[in-house]
Amino acid sequence: MSKILGGFKLPVIEGIFTDSQIIVVLGENGTGKTTFIWLLAGLLKPDVIEGSDVEVPKFNISYKPQKLVPKSPSTVRDLIQKLIGDYDLDSQFISDVIKPLQIEQLMEKKV
């Protein structure tokens, strides 16, 4: 099968794998990894090649999006304050959680 998106063409050749395998796809940007996964997941349809009958079997695919979308405008500090309250007054919490997890350096980051 293949997929053409603008000036980009992804040719895919047939291969095999077993149900018990976990396959990781790594590579440089712009090489077609996401397009390939979307084809396998059924999120994109392959281009029809004249004279061939391409049928993609149904796969259960798990993938991580390329860009994370923030779900909250809050900072880490705001969220901890909201969920825990006056955490900064609790020396035990700071020594057991904040410092070991190095959360201090994340406090002003968006959640």
Biopython code that builds the backbone (N, CA, C, O; Angstrom):
import numpy as np
from Bio.PDB.StructureBuilder import StructureBuilder

atoms = [
    (1, "MET", "N", (0.854, -1.178, 0.000)),
    (1, "MET", "CA", (0.000, 0.000, 0.000)),
    (1, "MET", "C", (0.889, 1.226, 0.000)),
    (1, "MET", "O", (2.097, 1.138, 0.222)),
    (2, "SER", "N", (0.282, 2.354, -0.249)),
    (2, "SER", "CA", (1.034, 3.605, -0.205)),
    (2, "SER", "C", (0.069, 4.723, 0.173)),
    (2, "SER", "O", (-1.151, 4.574, 0.113)),
    (3, "LYS", "N", (0.656, 5.833, 0.558)),
    (3, "LYS", "CA", (-0.128, 7.017, 0.898)),
    (3, "LYS", "C", (0.637, 8.234, 0.411)),
    (3, "LYS", "O", (1.831, 8.382, 0.670)),
    (4, "ILE", "N", (-0.070, 9.103, -0.300)),
    (4, "ILE", "CA", (0.527, 10.361, -0.754)),
    (4, "ILE", "C", (-0.183, 11.493, -0.029)),
    (4, "ILE", "O", (-1.408, 11.604, -0.071)),
    (5, "LEU", "N", (0.600, 12.327, 0.634)),
    (5, "LEU", "CA", (0.091, 13.507, 1.337)),
    (5, "LEU", "C", (0.892, 14.704, 0.849)),
    (5, "LEU", "O", (2.031, 14.909, 1.267)),
    (6, "GLY", "N", (0.297, 15.492, -0.034)),
    (6, "GLY", "CA", (1.030, 16.607, -0.617)),
    (6, "GLY", "C", (2.192, 16.083, -1.439)),
    (6, "GLY", "O", (2.003, 15.262, -2.336)),
    (7, "GLY", "N", (3.393, 16.555, -1.135)),
    (7, "GLY", "CA", (4.584, 16.099, -1.843)),
    (7, "GLY", "C", (5.247, 14.898, -1.191)),
    (7, "GLY", "O", (6.315, 14.469, -1.627)),
    (8, "PHE", "N", (4.628, 14.347, -0.151)),
    (8, "PHE", "CA", (5.204, 13.223, 0.589)),
    (8, "PHE", "C", (4.551, 11.926, 0.139)),
    (8, "PHE", "O", (3.326, 11.851, 0.049)),
    (9, "LYS", "N", (5.354, 10.897, -0.148)),
    (9, "LYS", "CA", (4.814, 9.593, -0.516)),
    (9, "LYS", "C", (5.408, 8.538, 0.409)),
    (9, "LYS", "O", (6.624, 8.452, 0.580)),
    (10, "LEU", "N", (4.523, 7.735, 1.003)),
    (10, "LEU", "CA", (4.948, 6.649, 1.880)),
    (10, "LEU", "C", (4.596, 5.323, 1.231)),
    (10, "LEU", "O", (3.424, 4.949, 1.190)),
    (11, "PRO", "N", (5.602, 4.597, 0.717)),
    (11, "PRO", "CA", (5.339, 3.247, 0.221)),
    (11, "PRO", "C", (5.485, 2.260, 1.382)),
    (11, "PRO", "O", (6.426, 2.362, 2.170)),
    (12, "VAL", "N", (4.561, 1.310, 1.487)),
    (12, "VAL", "CA", (4.604, 0.310, 2.555)),
    (12, "VAL", "C", (4.616, -1.064, 1.905)),
    (12, "VAL", "O", (3.765, -1.379, 1.073)),
    (13, "ILE", "N", (5.600, -1.885, 2.298)),
    (13, "ILE", "CA", (5.647, -3.248, 1.770)),
    (13, "ILE", "C", (5.158, -4.223, 2.833)),
    (13, "ILE", "O", (5.254, -3.957, 4.031)),
    (14, "GLU", "N", (4.646, -5.330, 2.385)),
    (14, "GLU", "CA", (4.056, -6.331, 3.269)),
    (14, "GLU", "C", (5.115, -6.939, 4.184)),
    (14, "GLU", "O", (6.264, -7.138, 3.790)),
    (15, "GLY", "N", (4.699, -7.228, 5.413)),
    (15, "GLY", "CA", (5.571, -7.885, 6.377)),
    (15, "GLY", "C", (4.738, -8.749, 7.298)),
    (15, "GLY", "O", (3.520, -8.837, 7.146)),
    (16, "ILE", "N", (5.393, -9.388, 8.256)),
    (16, "ILE", "CA", (4.665, -10.237, 9.200)),
    (16, "ILE", "C", (5.141, -9.972, 10.621)),
    (16, "ILE", "O", (6.268, -9.529, 10.845)),
    (17, "PHE", "N", (4.264, -10.250, 11.571)),
    (17, "PHE", "CA", (4.610, -10.224, 12.981)),
    (17, "PHE", "C", (3.593, -11.087, 13.710)),
    (17, "PHE", "O", (2.552, -11.442, 13.157)),
    (18, "THR", "N", (3.904, -11.420, 14.953)),
    (18, "THR", "CA", (3.007, -12.285, 15.717)),
    (18, "THR", "C", (2.218, -11.460, 16.734)),
    (18, "THR", "O", (2.561, -10.317, 17.033)),
    (19, "ASP", "N", (1.151, -12.073, 17.257)),
    (19, "ASP", "CA", (0.302, -11.393, 18.234)),
    (19, "ASP", "C", (1.051, -11.002, 19.498)),
    (19, "ASP", "O", (0.681, -10.034, 20.162)),
    (20, "SER", "N", (2.086, -11.734, 19.834)),
    (20, "SER", "CA", (2.772, -11.482, 21.099)),
    (20, "SER", "C", (3.890, -10.443, 20.986)),
    (20, "SER", "O", (4.540, -10.137, 21.986)),
    (21, "GLN", "N", (4.123, -9.906, 19.817)),
    (21, "GLN", "CA", (5.202, -8.939, 19.632)),
    (21, "GLN", "C", (4.761, -7.524, 19.979)),
    (21, "GLN", "O", (3.607, -7.140, 19.783)),
    (22, "ILE", "N", (5.709, -6.769, 20.494)),
    (22, "ILE", "CA", (5.546, -5.341, 20.674)),
    (22, "ILE", "C", (6.552, -4.692, 19.738)),
    (22, "ILE", "O", (7.753, -4.949, 19.824)),
    (23, "ILE", "N", (6.056, -3.858, 18.851)),
    (23, "ILE", "CA", (6.925, -3.235, 17.862)),
    (23, "ILE", "C", (6.989, -1.742, 18.121)),
    (23, "ILE", "O", (5.960, -1.087, 18.289)),
    (24, "VAL", "N", (8.197, -1.209, 18.152)),
    (24, "VAL", "CA", (8.420, 0.219, 18.372)),
    (24, "VAL", "C", (8.933, 0.801, 17.063)),
    (24, "VAL", "O", (9.817, 0.230, 16.425)),
    (25, "VAL", "N", (8.378, 1.931, 16.670)),
    (25, "VAL", "CA", (8.794, 2.590, 15.433)),
    (25, "VAL", "C", (9.530, 3.871, 15.798)),
    (25, "VAL", "O", (8.962, 4.772, 16.415)),
    (26, "LEU", "N", (10.787, 3.941, 15.416)),
    (26, "LEU", "CA", (11.619, 5.115, 15.682)),
    (26, "LEU", "C", (12.229, 5.601, 14.374)),
    (26, "LEU", "O", (12.433, 4.813, 13.450)),
    (27, "GLY", "N", (12.515, 6.878, 14.295)),
    (27, "GLY", "CA", (13.177, 7.395, 13.106)),
    (27, "GLY", "C", (13.170, 8.910, 13.098)),
    (27, "GLY", "O", (12.585, 9.562, 13.962)),
    (28, "GLU", "N", (13.838, 9.443, 12.097)),
    (28, "GLU", "CA", (13.940, 10.892, 11.957)),
    (28, "GLU", "C", (12.576, 11.499, 11.643)),
    (28, "GLU", "O", (11.673, 10.815, 11.160)),
    (29, "ASN", "N", (12.444, 12.789, 11.924)),
    (29, "ASN", "CA", (11.216, 13.520, 11.588)),
    (29, "ASN", "C", (10.994, 13.480, 10.081)),
    (29, "ASN", "O", (11.938, 13.539, 9.293)),
    (30, "GLY", "N", (9.722, 13.377, 9.700)),
    (30, "GLY", "CA", (9.367, 13.459, 8.291)),
    (30, "GLY", "C", (9.561, 12.179, 7.505)),
    (30, "GLY", "O", (9.530, 12.213, 6.275)),
    (31, "THR", "N", (9.763, 11.031, 8.179)),
    (31, "THR", "CA", (9.989, 9.779, 7.453)),
    (31, "THR", "C", (8.722, 8.944, 7.309)),
    (31, "THR", "O", (8.747, 7.903, 6.653)),
    (32, "GLY", "N", (7.596, 9.385, 7.918)),
    (32, "GLY", "CA", (6.331, 8.693, 7.708)),
    (32, "GLY", "C", (5.882, 7.787, 8.835)),
    (32, "GLY", "O", (4.972, 6.980, 8.646)),
    (33, "LYS", "N", (6.497, 7.900, 10.007)),
    (33, "LYS", "CA", (6.129, 7.022, 11.137)),
    (33, "LYS", "C", (4.663, 7.203, 11.529)),
    (33, "LYS", "O", (3.929, 6.222, 11.652)),
    (34, "THR", "N", (4.239, 8.433, 11.721)),
    (34, "THR", "CA", (2.857, 8.700, 12.128)),
    (34, "THR", "C", (1.884, 8.303, 11.025)),
    (34, "THR", "O", (0.842, 7.713, 11.308)),
    (35, "THR", "N", (2.202, 8.611, 9.795)),
    (35, "THR", "CA", (1.350, 8.225, 8.674)),
    (35, "THR", "C", (1.198, 6.713, 8.623)),
    (35, "THR", "O", (0.094, 6.213, 8.409)),
    (36, "PHE", "N", (2.273, 5.985, 8.812)),
    (36, "PHE", "CA", (2.247, 4.517, 8.816)),
    (36, "PHE", "C", (1.336, 3.987, 9.924)),
    (36, "PHE", "O", (0.512, 3.105, 9.682)),
    (37, "ILE", "N", (1.483, 4.516, 11.122)),
    (37, "ILE", "CA", (0.660, 4.072, 12.255)),
    (37, "ILE", "C", (-0.806, 4.407, 11.998)),
    (37, "ILE", "O", (-1.686, 3.591, 12.272)),
    (38, "TRP", "N", (-1.072, 5.599, 11.474)),
    (38, "TRP", "CA", (-2.454, 5.983, 11.175)),
    (38, "TRP", "C", (-3.066, 5.052, 10.126)),
    (38, "TRP", "O", (-4.249, 4.723, 10.207)),
    (39, "LEU", "N", (-2.266, 4.626, 9.139)),
    (39, "LEU", "CA", (-2.750, 3.668, 8.142)),
    (39, "LEU", "C", (-3.115, 2.341, 8.814)),
    (39, "LEU", "O", (-4.170, 1.770, 8.542)),
    (40, "LEU", "N", (-2.238, 1.860, 9.689)),
    (40, "LEU", "CA", (-2.499, 0.590, 10.374)),
    (40, "LEU", "C", (-3.695, 0.683, 11.315)),
    (40, "LEU", "O", (-4.445, -0.279, 11.476)),
    (41, "ALA", "N", (-3.864, 1.841, 11.930)),
    (41, "ALA", "CA", (-4.971, 2.028, 12.880)),
    (41, "ALA", "C", (-6.296, 2.300, 12.172)),
    (41, "ALA", "O", (-7.347, 2.305, 12.812)),
    (42, "GLY", "N", (-6.258, 2.524, 10.866)),
    (42, "GLY", "CA", (-7.481, 2.810, 10.132)),
    (42, "GLY", "C", (-7.902, 4.267, 10.183)),
    (42, "GLY", "O", (-9.007, 4.610, 9.764)),
    (43, "LEU", "N", (-7.026, 5.129, 10.695)),
    (43, "LEU", "CA", (-7.335, 6.557, 10.754)),
    (43, "LEU", "C", (-7.114, 7.240, 9.411)),
    (43, "LEU", "O", (-7.667, 8.309, 9.155)),
    (44, "LEU", "N", (-6.306, 6.623, 8.556)),
    (44, "LEU", "CA", (-6.091, 7.073, 7.178)),
    (44, "LEU", "C", (-6.337, 5.876, 6.268)),
    (44, "LEU", "O", (-6.019, 4.742, 6.626)),
    (45, "LYS", "N", (-6.890, 6.125, 5.122)),
    (45, "LYS", "CA", (-7.089, 5.071, 4.130)),
    (45, "LYS", "C", (-5.929, 5.096, 3.155)),
    (45, "LYS", "O", (-5.495, 6.169, 2.736)),
    (46, "PRO", "N", (-5.417, 3.918, 2.783)),
    (46, "PRO", "CA", (-4.329, 3.902, 1.801)),
    (46, "PRO", "C", (-4.841, 4.347, 0.438)),
    (46, "PRO", "O", (-6.028, 4.222, 0.136)),
    (47, "ASP", "N", (-3.934, 4.866, -0.378)),
    (47, "ASP", "CA", (-4.291, 5.237, -1.741)),
    (47, "ASP", "C", (-4.526, 3.956, -2.534)),
    (47, "ASP", "O", (-3.828, 2.959, -2.345)),
    (48, "VAL", "N", (-5.499, 3.992, -3.408)),
    (48, "VAL", "CA", (-5.810, 2.832, -4.233)),
    (48, "VAL", "C", (-4.816, 2.794, -5.387)),
    (48, "VAL", "O", (-4.648, 3.768, -6.121)),
    (49, "ILE", "N", (-4.171, 1.655, -5.525)),
    (49, "ILE", "CA", (-3.230, 1.463, -6.624)),
    (49, "ILE", "C", (-3.955, 0.664, -7.695)),
    (49, "ILE", "O", (-4.530, -0.389, -7.420)),
    (50, "GLU", "N", (-3.920, 1.173, -8.905)),
    (50, "GLU", "CA", (-4.646, 0.532, -9.990)),
    (50, "GLU", "C", (-4.206, -0.922, -10.132)),
    (50, "GLU", "O", (-3.013, -1.218, -10.186)),
    (51, "GLY", "N", (-5.184, -1.823, -10.192)),
    (51, "GLY", "CA", (-4.885, -3.238, -10.375)),
    (51, "GLY", "C", (-4.616, -3.987, -9.082)),
    (51, "GLY", "O", (-4.364, -5.191, -9.120)),
    (52, "SER", "N", (-4.662, -3.308, -7.928)),
    (52, "SER", "CA", (-4.432, -4.014, -6.665)),
    (52, "SER", "C", (-5.632, -3.818, -5.757)),
    (52, "SER", "O", (-6.393, -2.861, -5.898)),
    (53, "ASP", "N", (-5.780, -4.725, -4.843)),
    (53, "ASP", "CA", (-6.900, -4.665, -3.907)),
    (53, "ASP", "C", (-6.308, -4.643, -2.496)),
    (53, "ASP", "O", (-6.160, -5.688, -1.862)),
    (54, "VAL", "N", (-5.975, -3.452, -2.015)),
    (54, "VAL", "CA", (-5.328, -3.314, -0.712)),
    (54, "VAL", "C", (-6.381, -3.355, 0.383)),
    (54, "VAL", "O", (-7.313, -2.551, 0.396)),
    (55, "GLU", "N", (-6.222, -4.299, 1.300)),
    (55, "GLU", "CA", (-7.104, -4.372, 2.453)),
    (55, "GLU", "C", (-6.236, -4.434, 3.703)),
    (55, "GLU", "O", (-5.435, -5.354, 3.868)),
    (56, "VAL", "N", (-6.398, -3.457, 4.571)),
    (56, "VAL", "CA", (-5.612, -3.410, 5.803)),
    (56, "VAL", "C", (-6.413, -4.116, 6.892)),
    (56, "VAL", "O", (-7.543, -3.727, 7.186)),
    (57, "PRO", "N", (-5.820, -5.170, 7.499)),
    (57, "PRO", "CA", (-6.538, -5.848, 8.581)),
    (57, "PRO", "C", (-6.723, -4.928, 9.775)),
    (57, "PRO", "O", (-6.008, -3.936, 9.915)),
    (58, "LYS", "N", (-7.688, -5.254, 10.641)),
    (58, "LYS", "CA", (-7.951, -4.434, 11.817)),
    (58, "LYS", "C", (-6.889, -4.725, 12.878)),
    (58, "LYS", "O", (-6.667, -5.878, 13.248)),
    (59, "PHE", "N", (-6.241, -3.672, 13.359)),
    (59, "PHE", "CA", (-5.216, -3.797, 14.393)),
    (59, "PHE", "C", (-5.621, -2.976, 15.606)),
    (59, "PHE", "O", (-6.291, -1.951, 15.480)),
    (60, "ASN", "N", (-5.215, -3.429, 16.765)),
    (60, "ASN", "CA", (-5.316, -2.625, 17.972)),
    (60, "ASN", "C", (-3.983, -1.914, 18.127)),
    (60, "ASN", "O", (-2.961, -2.544, 18.395)),
    (61, "ILE", "N", (-3.998, -0.613, 17.958)),
    (61, "ILE", "CA", (-2.772, 0.174, 17.945)),
    (61, "ILE", "C", (-2.800, 1.182, 19.076)),
    (61, "ILE", "O", (-3.816, 1.832, 19.321)),
    (62, "SER", "N", (-1.683, 1.304, 19.757)),
    (62, "SER", "CA", (-1.530, 2.321, 20.791)),
    (62, "SER", "C", (-0.411, 3.247, 20.351)),
    (62, "SER", "O", (0.686, 2.798, 20.017)),
    (63, "TYR", "N", (-0.692, 4.533, 20.353)),
    (63, "TYR", "CA", (0.363, 5.479, 19.984)),
    (63, "TYR", "C", (0.216, 6.755, 20.780)),
    (63, "TYR", "O", (-0.871, 7.094, 21.249)),
    (64, "LYS", "N", (1.312, 7.450, 20.925)),
    (64, "LYS", "CA", (1.345, 8.721, 21.637)),
    (64, "LYS", "C", (1.316, 9.844, 20.608)),
    (64, "LYS", "O", (2.030, 9.780, 19.608)),
    (65, "PRO", "N", (0.507, 10.867, 20.836)),
    (65, "PRO", "CA", (0.477, 11.975, 19.883)),
    (65, "PRO", "C", (1.814, 12.708, 19.853)),
    (65, "PRO", "O", (2.563, 12.701, 20.830)),
    (66, "GLN", "N", (2.098, 13.333, 18.732)),
    (66, "GLN", "CA", (3.362, 14.050, 18.593)),
    (66, "GLN", "C", (3.402, 15.305, 19.443)),
    (66, "GLN", "O", (4.461, 15.701, 19.929)),
    (67, "LYS", "N", (2.258, 15.925, 19.619)),
    (67, "LYS", "CA", (2.223, 17.163, 20.384)),
    (67, "LYS", "C", (1.236, 17.005, 21.522)),
    (67, "LYS", "O", (0.076, 16.652, 21.309)),
    (68, "LEU", "N", (1.701, 17.265, 22.721)),
    (68, "LEU", "CA", (0.822, 17.199, 23.872)),
    (68, "LEU", "C", (0.030, 18.491, 23.982)),
    (68, "LEU", "O", (0.570, 19.580, 23.787)),
    (69, "VAL", "N", (-1.235, 18.367, 24.290)),
    (69, "VAL", "CA", (-2.102, 19.533, 24.429)),
    (69, "VAL", "C", (-2.374, 19.736, 25.911)),
    (69, "VAL", "O", (-2.910, 18.840, 26.564)),
    (70, "PRO", "N", (-2.015, 20.898, 26.459)),
    (70, "PRO", "CA", (-2.265, 21.136, 27.880)),
    (70, "PRO", "C", (-3.753, 21.048, 28.191)),
    (70, "PRO", "O", (-4.589, 21.545, 27.435)),
    (71, "LYS", "N", (-4.071, 20.411, 29.313)),
    (71, "LYS", "CA", (-5.465, 20.276, 29.705)),
    (71, "LYS", "C", (-5.832, 21.262, 30.801)),
    (71, "LYS", "O", (-6.970, 21.287, 31.270)),
    (72, "SER", "N", (-4.878, 22.062, 31.201)),
    (72, "SER", "CA", (-5.135, 23.024, 32.258)),
    (72, "SER", "C", (-4.240, 24.242, 32.057)),
    (72, "SER", "O", (-3.084, 24.101, 31.657)),
    (73, "PRO", "N", (-4.760, 25.428, 32.328)),
    (73, "PRO", "CA", (-3.924, 26.627, 32.229)),
    (73, "PRO", "C", (-3.090, 26.828, 33.494)),
    (73, "PRO", "O", (-2.284, 27.756, 33.564)),
    (74, "SER", "N", (-3.279, 25.968, 34.487)),
    (74, "SER", "CA", (-2.608, 26.118, 35.785)),
    (74, "SER", "C", (-1.142, 25.727, 35.725)),
    (74, "SER", "O", (-0.712, 24.965, 34.858)),
    (75, "THR", "N", (-0.391, 26.268, 36.666)),
    (75, "THR", "CA", (0.988, 25.826, 36.854)),
    (75, "THR", "C", (0.975, 24.643, 37.817)),
    (75, "THR", "O", (-0.035, 24.370, 38.466)),
    (76, "VAL", "N", (2.085, 23.959, 37.902)),
    (76, "VAL", "CA", (2.216, 22.845, 38.841)),
    (76, "VAL", "C", (1.969, 23.351, 40.267)),
    (76, "VAL", "O", (1.293, 22.694, 41.059)),
    (77, "ARG", "N", (2.517, 24.511, 40.577)),
    (77, "ARG", "CA", (2.326, 25.102, 41.912)),
    (77, "ARG", "C", (0.835, 25.308, 42.209)),
    (77, "ARG", "O", (0.358, 24.963, 43.291)),
    (78, "ASP", "N", (0.101, 25.875, 41.236)),
    (78, "ASP", "CA", (-1.340, 26.104, 41.412)),
    (78, "ASP", "C", (-2.086, 24.797, 41.652)),
    (78, "ASP", "O", (-2.956, 24.724, 42.520)),
    (79, "LEU", "N", (-1.746, 23.766, 40.884)),
    (79, "LEU", "CA", (-2.432, 22.490, 41.005)),
    (79, "LEU", "C", (-2.159, 21.834, 42.354)),
    (79, "LEU", "O", (-3.081, 21.337, 43.001)),
    (80, "ILE", "N", (-0.903, 21.829, 42.780)),
    (80, "ILE", "CA", (-0.574, 21.251, 44.083)),
    (80, "ILE", "C", (-1.278, 22.027, 45.187)),
    (80, "ILE", "O", (-1.818, 21.435, 46.121)),
    (81, "GLN", "N", (-1.271, 23.332, 45.079)),
    (81, "GLN", "CA", (-1.950, 24.174, 46.075)),
    (81, "GLN", "C", (-3.436, 23.840, 46.138)),
    (81, "GLN", "O", (-4.015, 23.745, 47.220)),
    (82, "LYS", "N", (-4.049, 23.663, 44.964)),
    (82, "LYS", "CA", (-5.473, 23.359, 44.898)),
    (82, "LYS", "C", (-5.779, 21.979, 45.485)),
    (82, "LYS", "O", (-6.762, 21.816, 46.208)),
    (83, "LEU", "N", (-4.941, 20.991, 45.175)),
    (83, "LEU", "CA", (-5.207, 19.617, 45.599)),
    (83, "LEU", "C", (-4.781, 19.322, 47.034)),
    (83, "LEU", "O", (-5.424, 18.536, 47.729)),
    (84, "ILE", "N", (-3.698, 19.952, 47.471)),
    (84, "ILE", "CA", (-3.140, 19.621, 48.779)),
    (84, "ILE", "C", (-3.297, 20.743, 49.789)),
    (84, "ILE", "O", (-3.300, 20.502, 50.996)),
    (85, "GLY", "N", (-3.428, 21.957, 49.302)),
    (85, "GLY", "CA", (-3.544, 23.078, 50.225)),
    (85, "GLY", "C", (-2.181, 23.666, 50.548)),
    (85, "GLY", "O", (-1.347, 23.848, 49.661)),
    (86, "ASP", "N", (-1.963, 23.957, 51.802)),
    (86, "ASP", "CA", (-0.716, 24.612, 52.225)),
    (86, "ASP", "C", (0.435, 23.617, 52.327)),
    (86, "ASP", "O", (0.999, 23.419, 53.403)),
    (87, "TYR", "N", (0.778, 22.993, 51.206)),
    (87, "TYR", "CA", (1.863, 22.017, 51.175)),
    (87, "TYR", "C", (3.189, 22.632, 51.605)),
    (87, "TYR", "O", (4.019, 21.968, 52.225)),
    (88, "ASP", "N", (3.381, 23.915, 51.269)),
    (88, "ASP", "CA", (4.655, 24.576, 51.563)),
    (88, "ASP", "C", (4.875, 24.793, 53.061)),
    (88, "ASP", "O", (5.982, 25.127, 53.483)),
    (89, "LEU", "N", (3.839, 24.605, 53.854)),
    (89, "LEU", "CA", (3.974, 24.705, 55.313)),
    (89, "LEU", "C", (4.243, 23.341, 55.951)),
    (89, "LEU", "O", (4.505, 23.260, 57.151)),
    (90, "ASP", "N", (4.182, 22.289, 55.168)),
    (90, "ASP", "CA", (4.361, 20.929, 55.674)),
    (90, "ASP", "C", (5.762, 20.429, 55.324)),
    (90, "ASP", "O", (5.992, 19.954, 54.212)),
    (91, "SER", "N", (6.688, 20.535, 56.260)),
    (91, "SER", "CA", (8.074, 20.151, 56.004)),
    (91, "SER", "C", (8.205, 18.667, 55.679)),
    (91, "SER", "O", (9.088, 18.279, 54.913)),
    (92, "GLN", "N", (7.341, 17.837, 56.249)),
    (92, "GLN", "CA", (7.380, 16.398, 55.966)),
    (92, "GLN", "C", (7.030, 16.132, 54.495)),
    (92, "GLN", "O", (7.686, 15.326, 53.835)),
    (93, "PHE", "N", (6.007, 16.805, 53.993)),
    (93, "PHE", "CA", (5.611, 16.652, 52.589)),
    (93, "PHE", "C", (6.721, 17.140, 51.666)),
    (93, "PHE", "O", (7.009, 16.517, 50.644)),
    (94, "ILE", "N", (7.328, 18.235, 52.025)),
    (94, "ILE", "CA", (8.424, 18.773, 51.201)),
    (94, "ILE", "C", (9.591, 17.800, 51.166)),
    (94, "ILE", "O", (10.155, 17.557, 50.099)),
    (95, "SER", "N", (9.965, 17.237, 52.315)),
    (95, "SER", "CA", (11.119, 16.328, 52.351)),
    (95, "SER", "C", (10.800, 14.948, 51.770)),
    (95, "SER", "O", (11.687, 14.292, 51.224)),
    (96, "ASP", "N", (9.539, 14.498, 51.882)),
    (96, "ASP", "CA", (9.186, 13.158, 51.395)),
    (96, "ASP", "C", (8.732, 13.125, 49.932)),
    (96, "ASP", "O", (8.873, 12.107, 49.255)),
    (97, "VAL", "N", (8.186, 14.249, 49.452)),
    (97, "VAL", "CA", (7.614, 14.248, 48.106)),
    (97, "VAL", "C", (8.273, 15.277, 47.187)),
    (97, "VAL", "O", (8.833, 14.917, 46.151)),
    (98, "ILE", "N", (8.208, 16.535, 47.559)),
    (98, "ILE", "CA", (8.669, 17.622, 46.683)),
    (98, "ILE", "C", (10.144, 17.476, 46.331)),
    (98, "ILE", "O", (10.504, 17.536, 45.155)),
    (99, "LYS", "N", (11.001, 17.286, 47.329)),
    (99, "LYS", "CA", (12.447, 17.205, 47.063)),
    (99, "LYS", "C", (12.856, 15.918, 46.350)),
    (99, "LYS", "O", (13.589, 15.991, 45.364)),
    (100, "PRO", "N", (12.412, 14.733, 46.807)),
    (100, "PRO", "CA", (12.826, 13.506, 46.107)),
    (100, "PRO", "C", (12.371, 13.454, 44.643)),
    (100, "PRO", "O", (13.080, 12.927, 43.786)),
    (101, "LEU", "N", (11.197, 14.000, 44.369)),
    (101, "LEU", "CA", (10.693, 13.985, 42.997)),
    (101, "LEU", "C", (11.152, 15.201, 42.188)),
    (101, "LEU", "O", (10.777, 15.358, 41.026)),
    (102, "GLN", "N", (11.959, 16.050, 42.807)),
    (102, "GLN", "CA", (12.508, 17.252, 42.160)),
    (102, "GLN", "C", (11.401, 18.108, 41.529)),
    (102, "GLN", "O", (11.528, 18.591, 40.404)),
    (103, "ILE", "N", (10.330, 18.274, 42.279)),
    (103, "ILE", "CA", (9.177, 19.038, 41.800)),
    (103, "ILE", "C", (9.451, 20.536, 41.841)),
    (103, "ILE", "O", (8.812, 21.293, 41.111)),
    (104, "GLU", "N", (10.377, 20.975, 42.671)),
    (104, "GLU", "CA", (10.663, 22.402, 42.784)),
    (104, "GLU", "C", (10.964, 23.031, 41.426)),
    (104, "GLU", "O", (10.518, 24.140, 41.134)),
    (105, "GLN", "N", (11.718, 22.319, 40.606)),
    (105, "GLN", "CA", (12.096, 22.875, 39.302)),
    (105, "GLN", "C", (10.945, 22.889, 38.296)),
    (105, "GLN", "O", (11.070, 23.465, 37.215)),
    (106, "LEU", "N", (9.818, 22.252, 38.653)),
    (106, "LEU", "CA", (8.657, 22.213, 37.770)),
    (106, "LEU", "C", (7.539, 23.169, 38.179)),
    (106, "LEU", "O", (6.564, 23.332, 37.445)),
    (107, "MET", "N", (7.672, 23.797, 39.337)),
    (107, "MET", "CA", (6.591, 24.567, 39.931)),
    (107, "MET", "C", (5.959, 25.615, 39.029)),
    (107, "MET", "O", (4.748, 25.822, 39.104)),
    (108, "GLU", "N", (6.729, 26.281, 38.184)),
    (108, "GLU", "CA", (6.176, 27.337, 37.343)),
    (108, "GLU", "C", (5.808, 26.845, 35.931)),
    (108, "GLU", "O", (5.401, 27.635, 35.080)),
    (109, "LYS", "N", (5.952, 25.555, 35.698)),
    (109, "LYS", "CA", (5.578, 24.963, 34.391)),
    (109, "LYS", "C", (4.066, 24.783, 34.328)),
    (109, "LYS", "O", (3.402, 24.598, 35.348)),
    (110, "LYS", "N", (3.541, 24.842, 33.112)),
    (110, "LYS", "CA", (2.120, 24.565, 32.897)),
    (110, "LYS", "C", (1.867, 23.068, 33.060)),
    (110, "LYS", "O", (2.709, 22.239, 32.714)),
    (111, "VAL", "N", (0.689, 22.741, 33.595)),
    (111, "VAL", "CA", (0.340, 21.327, 33.770)),
    (111, "VAL", "C", (0.056, 20.727, 32.420)),
    (111, "VAL", "O", (-0.259, 19.541, 32.326)),
]
sb = StructureBuilder()
sb.init_structure("model")
sb.init_model(0)
sb.init_chain("A")
sb.init_seg("    ")
for serial, (resi, resn, name, xyz) in enumerate(atoms, 1):
    if name == "N":
        sb.init_residue(resn, " ", resi, " ")
    sb.init_atom(name, np.array(xyz, "f"), 0.0, 1.0, " ", f" {name:<3s}", serial, name[0])
structure = sb.get_structure()
